[in-house]
Amino acid sequence: MQSLGSSASTSNPTSAAGRFSMFRISGPGMLVFIIAFVVAVIFAANQNDVVGWVVAIIAGFWLALAAFVVFSIQKAAKKAGARLDEAQNAFNAAAGRAPSSSSVDHGGTRLISERREADSVRDMKLDHSFKIVQVQIRVVDQERAKGDAADQDTIRRALETIEITATNARDMIKSSDGGSEPVAGTIID
């Protein structure tokens, strides 16, 4: 779990290092089957024995079965990855975000503006701030519902938390001219 205020970079699931590599899983297993098949064929050829050839045929069968399984899983993983990218792009489109970088052009779709990673982090922090305010409002409402038995210290702390959170969230909002300064102005009720 990463803190909202942390500046640590998150890994990009579409990067080459982050991609699922089937060779890491299938390579050693396939190598074992290939070595077993080659050894069985060599022993069968040297001894020209029926049992040796039966063992070689069985080893060949297991090699073929392993290759079929590995290639089937690779094909299924590619299809699943394509569907995942498609679903991610549909979600991004529904949320008003730019399509993911792994997407292809689907008939004239073009990128109007690209959201920066800082914008999405800021939006996530603002969302978190709003959730904090909502929770604290529920705390105040619950305490007020108790009437005279309400804990005034809890209400005071909740209101203080709302004030601090609102101040921090307001500092994150950028001005409309695109500058990096926070929004300035007067709120009129």
Contacts in CASP RR format, 6 or more apart in sequence:
PFRMAT RR
TARGET T0000
AUTHOR 0000-0000-0000
METHOD contacts of the structure
MODEL  1
MQSLGSSASTSNPTSAAGRFSMFRISGPGMLVFIIAFVVAVIFAANQNDV
VGWVVAIIAGFWLALAAFVVFSIQKAAKKAGARLDEAQNAFNAAAGRAPS
SSSVDHGGTRLISERREADSVRDMKLDHSFKIVQVQIRVVDQERAKGDAA
DQDTIRRALETIEITATNARDMIKSSDGGSEPVAGTIID
2 8 0 8 1.000
2 10 0 8 1.000
4 121 0 8 1.000
4 124 0 8 1.000
4 125 0 8 1.000
4 128 0 8 1.000
5 125 0 8 1.000
11 17 0 8 1.000
11 18 0 8 1.000
12 18 0 8 1.000
14 100 0 8 1.000
14 101 0 8 1.000
14 102 0 8 1.000
20 77 0 8 1.000
22 70 0 8 1.000
22 73 0 8 1.000
22 74 0 8 1.000
22 77 0 8 1.000
26 70 0 8 1.000
26 73 0 8 1.000
26 74 0 8 1.000
29 66 0 8 1.000
30 63 0 8 1.000
30 66 0 8 1.000
30 67 0 8 1.000
30 70 0 8 1.000
33 59 0 8 1.000
33 60 0 8 1.000
33 62 0 8 1.000
33 63 0 8 1.000
33 66 0 8 1.000
33 67 0 8 1.000
34 63 0 8 1.000
36 59 0 8 1.000
36 62 0 8 1.000
36 63 0 8 1.000
37 56 0 8 1.000
37 59 0 8 1.000
37 60 0 8 1.000
37 62 0 8 1.000
37 63 0 8 1.000
39 59 0 8 1.000
40 52 0 8 1.000
40 55 0 8 1.000
40 56 0 8 1.000
40 58 0 8 1.000
40 59 0 8 1.000
40 60 0 8 1.000
41 56 0 8 1.000
41 59 0 8 1.000
43 52 0 8 1.000
43 55 0 8 1.000
43 56 0 8 1.000
44 52 0 8 1.000
44 53 0 8 1.000
44 55 0 8 1.000
44 56 0 8 1.000
85 100 0 8 1.000
85 102 0 8 1.000
85 103 0 8 1.000
88 100 0 8 1.000
89 99 0 8 1.000
89 100 0 8 1.000
89 103 0 8 1.000
92 98 0 8 1.000
92 99 0 8 1.000
92 100 0 8 1.000
93 99 0 8 1.000
97 115 0 8 1.000
98 111 0 8 1.000
98 113 0 8 1.000
98 114 0 8 1.000
98 115 0 8 1.000
99 109 0 8 1.000
99 111 0 8 1.000
122 172 0 8 1.000
122 174 0 8 1.000
125 169 0 8 1.000
125 172 0 8 1.000
126 169 0 8 1.000
126 172 0 8 1.000
126 173 0 8 1.000
129 165 0 8 1.000
129 166 0 8 1.000
129 168 0 8 1.000
129 169 0 8 1.000
129 172 0 8 1.000
130 169 0 8 1.000
132 161 0 8 1.000
132 162 0 8 1.000
132 165 0 8 1.000
133 162 0 8 1.000
133 165 0 8 1.000
133 166 0 8 1.000
136 158 0 8 1.000
136 159 0 8 1.000
136 161 0 8 1.000
136 162 0 8 1.000
136 165 0 8 1.000
137 158 0 8 1.000
137 162 0 8 1.000
139 154 0 8 1.000
139 155 0 8 1.000
139 158 0 8 1.000
140 155 0 8 1.000
140 158 0 8 1.000
140 159 0 8 1.000
143 150 0 8 1.000
143 151 0 8 1.000
143 154 0 8 1.000
143 155 0 8 1.000
143 158 0 8 1.000
144 150 0 8 1.000
144 155 0 8 1.000
170 182 0 8 1.000
170 183 0 8 1.000
171 182 0 8 1.000
172 182 0 8 1.000
173 182 0 8 1.000
173 183 0 8 1.000
174 180 0 8 1.000
174 181 0 8 1.000
174 182 0 8 1.000
174 183 0 8 1.000
175 181 0 8 1.000
175 182 0 8 1.000
175 183 0 8 1.000
175 184 0 8 1.000
176 183 0 8 1.000
END
